[in-house]
């Protein structure tokens, strides 16, 4: 293991203003922390046999734009974060390659589009599980990884590397509050109140709803991550009371702004 190389990676990420970075040893996938677990063919070593470590980065989904979802604003934010994830992980992989450690970036989405997910709602690699094993968060009832900094409002990207880097500890504390807001407010009714992974989301219902939004040009959905009360970002934007997302008159001026954005730009 080389602590110096890991520190160089962290410094590189700081230069790129990446707020979340973690490292998981590739052999961690072989020890299931809960069941059901990621099948062997989805492990880093099965995809890239040289993998000894997985570097995972996370970029935040900005809450005020997300609150307008489904909308063109959130769609463009989502696209921007995805583009940056691919660019940053590509640059990190080359950073390691140039130092003699064979590495490859993994695209943030391992599938073609939502139509492909309707046929088979599984990507070829799970960045969420990689982020969990890299100590960046814990799973919530909504089947999404929650982080201390941004709750579930994070997109992740990964780098497979032959470098054997010091791994970060998995978070022991459960960050999910079990408020069940994500379950109650899911427009696709794709969630139930069982803890992850027992309550795995109804992927077909979620995907079908997203496909409908895509036809209107306002996908993805994002409701289950915008209503989650977890995350330090909520205090930054003065959104510590998640009841503003409940149906009714709550929200006031905020709600009028959301409706304005939703009523423009879509099909």
C-alpha positions as CSV (number, residue, x, y, z in Angstrom):
1,X,0.0,0.0,0.0
2,X,1.1,3.5,-0.7
3,X,-0.2,6.3,1.6
4,X,1.7,8.8,-0.5
5,X,-0.1,7.9,-3.7
6,X,-3.5,8.1,-1.9
7,X,-2.6,11.6,-0.6
8,X,-1.6,12.6,-4.1
9,X,-5.1,11.4,-5.3
10,X,-6.8,13.4,-2.6
11,X,-4.8,16.5,-3.4
12,X,-5.7,16.1,-7.1
13,X,-9.4,15.8,-6.1
14,X,-9.2,18.9,-4.0
15,X,-7.7,20.8,-7.0
16,X,-10.8,19.7,-9.0
17,X,-13.1,20.7,-6.1
18,X,-14.5,17.2,-5.6
19,X,-16.1,17.2,-2.1
20,X,-16.4,13.5,-1.6
21,X,-13.6,10.9,-2.1
22,X,-13.2,7.4,-0.7
23,X,-11.3,4.3,-1.4
24,X,-12.5,0.7,-1.2
25,X,-10.2,-2.4,-1.4
26,X,-11.5,-4.5,-4.3
27,X,-11.6,-7.6,-2.1
28,X,-14.3,-6.0,0.1
29,X,-16.9,-7.1,-2.4
30,X,-16.2,-10.7,-1.5
31,X,-17.5,-10.2,2.1
32,X,-21.2,-9.4,2.0
33,X,-22.2,-6.8,4.6
34,X,-25.9,-7.6,4.1
35,X,-28.0,-9.8,1.9
36,X,-28.9,-9.8,-0.9
37,X,-25.5,-8.6,-2.0
38,X,-23.9,-7.7,-5.3
39,X,-23.4,-10.8,-7.5
40,X,-19.9,-11.8,-8.3
41,X,-20.1,-10.8,-11.9
42,X,-20.6,-7.2,-10.9
43,X,-17.5,-7.0,-8.6
44,X,-14.6,-4.8,-9.8
45,X,-12.2,-7.8,-10.3
46,X,-14.8,-9.5,-12.5
47,X,-15.0,-6.4,-14.7
48,X,-11.3,-5.4,-14.6
49,X,-9.2,-8.3,-13.2
50,X,-6.2,-5.9,-12.4
51,X,-8.4,-4.0,-9.9
52,X,-6.9,-3.9,-6.4
53,X,-8.6,-0.7,-5.2
54,X,-11.7,1.4,-6.2
55,X,-11.5,5.2,-5.9
56,X,-15.0,6.6,-5.6
57,X,-15.9,10.3,-5.9
58,X,-19.2,12.1,-5.2
59,X,-20.6,15.3,-6.6
60,X,-23.6,17.0,-5.0
61,X,-27.0,17.6,-6.6
62,X,-27.8,21.2,-5.8
63,X,-31.0,21.2,-3.6
64,X,-32.8,24.3,-4.9
65,X,-32.7,23.1,-8.5
66,X,-33.6,19.6,-7.4
67,X,-36.7,20.9,-5.6
68,X,-38.2,21.9,-8.9
69,X,-38.2,18.3,-10.2
70,X,-39.5,17.1,-12.5
71,X,-38.2,20.0,-14.5
72,X,-35.8,21.0,-17.2
73,X,-33.7,22.8,-14.5
74,X,-33.2,19.5,-12.7
75,X,-32.6,17.6,-15.9
76,X,-29.8,20.0,-16.9
77,X,-28.3,19.8,-13.4
78,X,-28.3,16.0,-13.6
79,X,-26.6,16.1,-17.0
80,X,-24.0,18.5,-15.8
81,X,-23.1,16.4,-12.7
82,X,-22.9,13.3,-14.9
83,X,-20.6,14.9,-17.4
84,X,-18.3,16.2,-14.6
85,X,-18.2,12.7,-13.0
86,X,-17.1,11.1,-16.2
87,X,-14.5,13.8,-16.8
88,X,-13.1,13.7,-13.3
89,X,-12.9,9.9,-13.0
90,X,-11.3,9.8,-16.5
91,X,-8.7,12.4,-15.3
92,X,-8.1,10.5,-12.1
93,X,-7.5,7.2,-14.0
94,X,-5.0,8.9,-16.2
95,X,-3.3,10.5,-13.2
96,X,-2.7,7.0,-11.9
97,X,-1.7,5.6,-15.3
98,X,0.9,8.3,-15.6
99,X,2.4,7.1,-12.3
100,X,2.6,3.5,-13.5
101,X,-0.6,2.1,-11.9
102,X,-2.9,0.7,-14.6
103,X,-6.4,2.2,-14.1
104,X,-9.7,2.8,-15.8
105,X,-12.7,5.1,-15.2
106,X,-16.1,3.6,-14.9
107,X,-18.9,5.7,-16.6
108,X,-21.4,7.0,-14.1
109,X,-24.2,5.1,-15.9
110,X,-23.6,1.6,-17.1
111,X,-26.6,1.5,-19.4
112,X,-27.7,3.2,-22.7
113,X,-30.9,5.1,-21.6
114,X,-34.2,4.6,-19.7
115,X,-35.6,2.5,-22.6
116,X,-32.8,0.0,-22.0
117,X,-33.6,-0.1,-18.3
118,X,-37.2,-0.9,-19.1
119,X,-35.9,-4.2,-20.6
120,X,-33.3,-4.9,-17.9
121,X,-33.2,-2.4,-15.0
122,X,-29.6,-3.1,-14.0
123,X,-26.3,-1.3,-14.8
124,X,-23.1,-3.2,-15.2
125,X,-21.6,-1.7,-12.0
126,X,-23.1,-0.2,-8.9
127,X,-21.4,3.1,-7.8
128,X,-23.7,3.2,-4.8
129,X,-22.3,0.0,-3.4
130,X,-18.8,1.1,-4.3
131,X,-19.4,4.4,-2.4
132,X,-20.8,2.4,0.6
133,X,-17.7,0.2,0.7
134,X,-15.5,3.3,0.3
135,X,-17.0,4.8,3.5
136,X,-19.0,7.6,1.9
137,X,-22.4,6.8,3.2
138,X,-25.1,4.2,4.2
139,X,-28.2,3.1,2.4
140,X,-31.6,4.6,3.1
141,X,-35.1,3.1,2.8
142,X,-35.2,4.8,-0.6
143,X,-32.5,2.4,-1.9
144,X,-30.1,5.3,-2.3
145,X,-26.9,6.0,-0.5
146,X,-27.1,8.7,2.1
147,X,-24.1,10.9,2.9
148,X,-23.6,13.1,5.9
149,X,-22.8,16.1,3.8
150,X,-25.6,15.9,1.1
151,X,-27.9,13.2,2.2
152,X,-28.9,11.2,-0.9
153,X,-28.3,14.2,-3.1
154,X,-25.1,12.9,-4.6
155,X,-24.0,11.2,-7.8
156,X,-21.0,8.9,-7.7
157,X,-18.3,7.8,-10.1
158,X,-15.6,5.2,-9.7
159,X,-12.1,4.4,-10.9
160,X,-10.7,0.8,-10.9
161,X,-6.9,0.8,-10.3
162,X,-4.2,-1.7,-9.9
163,X,-2.7,0.4,-7.1
164,X,-3.2,-1.1,-3.6
165,X,-4.3,2.0,-1.8
166,X,-5.2,2.3,1.9
167,X,-8.9,1.8,2.2
168,X,-11.3,4.0,4.1
169,X,-13.5,2.5,6.9
170,X,-17.1,1.8,6.1
171,X,-19.5,4.1,8.1
172,X,-20.9,2.2,11.1
173,X,-23.7,4.6,11.9
174,X,-27.0,4.4,10.0
175,X,-27.7,7.8,8.5
176,X,-31.3,7.0,7.6
177,X,-33.9,8.5,10.0
178,X,-36.8,6.2,8.9
179,X,-39.0,9.2,8.4
180,X,-40.6,7.4,5.4
181,X,-41.1,10.6,3.5
182,X,-39.5,9.0,0.4
183,X,-42.0,6.1,0.7
184,X,-45.1,8.3,1.1
185,X,-44.2,10.9,-1.6
186,X,-42.9,8.6,-4.3
187,X,-45.0,9.3,-7.3
188,X,-44.4,5.9,-8.8
189,X,-45.2,4.1,-5.5
190,X,-42.0,2.2,-6.0
191,X,-40.9,2.1,-2.3
192,X,-42.1,0.3,0.8
193,X,-41.3,0.8,4.4
194,X,-38.8,-2.1,4.8
195,X,-35.2,-1.4,5.5
196,X,-32.7,-1.7,2.7
197,X,-32.0,-4.3,1.2
198,X,-35.2,-6.1,2.2
199,X,-37.3,-3.3,0.8
200,X,-35.5,-3.1,-2.5
201,X,-37.3,-0.5,-4.7
202,X,-39.7,-1.7,-7.4
203,X,-37.3,-0.9,-10.2
204,X,-39.9,-1.5,-12.9
205,X,-42.3,1.0,-11.5
206,X,-39.5,3.6,-11.0
207,X,-38.2,3.1,-14.5
208,X,-41.6,3.2,-16.1
209,X,-42.3,6.5,-14.4
210,X,-38.9,7.9,-15.4
211,X,-39.6,6.8,-19.0
212,X,-42.8,8.9,-19.0
213,X,-40.9,11.9,-17.7
214,X,-38.2,11.4,-20.4
215,X,-40.9,11.7,-23.1
216,X,-41.8,15.1,-21.6
217,X,-38.1,16.1,-21.5
218,X,-38.1,16.5,-17.7
219,X,-36.5,13.3,-16.4
220,X,-35.2,12.1,-14.0
221,X,-37.7,12.1,-11.1
222,X,-35.6,12.9,-8.0
223,X,-38.5,13.0,-5.5
224,X,-37.1,10.5,-3.1
225,X,-33.8,12.4,-2.8
226,X,-35.2,15.9,-2.6
227,X,-37.6,15.1,0.3
228,X,-35.0,13.2,2.4
229,X,-34.2,15.2,5.6
230,X,-30.6,13.9,5.9
231,X,-27.7,16.1,4.8
232,X,-25.8,19.2,5.9
233,X,-26.8,20.9,2.7
234,X,-30.3,21.4,4.0
235,X,-29.1,23.9,6.6
236,X,-27.1,25.8,4.0
237,X,-30.2,26.4,2.0
238,X,-32.5,26.9,5.0
239,X,-34.4,23.7,4.2
240,X,-34.2,22.0,7.6
241,X,-38.0,21.4,7.7
242,X,-38.8,18.7,5.1
243,X,-42.6,19.3,5.5
244,X,-42.3,21.9,2.8
245,X,-42.5,19.1,0.3
246,X,-45.8,17.7,1.6
247,X,-48.9,18.2,-0.5
248,X,-51.0,21.2,0.5
249,X,-50.2,24.9,1.0
250,X,-46.8,24.3,2.8
251,X,-43.9,25.9,1.0
252,X,-45.5,29.3,0.1
253,X,-43.1,31.3,-2.1
254,X,-40.9,28.3,-2.6
255,X,-43.7,26.3,-4.0
256,X,-44.7,29.1,-6.4
257,X,-41.1,29.2,-7.7
258,X,-41.1,25.4,-8.2
259,X,-44.4,25.5,-10.1
260,X,-43.1,28.3,-12.3
261,X,-40.0,26.3,-13.3
262,X,-42.1,23.1,-13.9
263,X,-44.5,24.9,-16.2
264,X,-41.8,25.9,-18.7
265,X,-39.3,24.1,-20.9
266,X,-40.9,20.6,-20.9
267,X,-42.9,19.0,-23.7
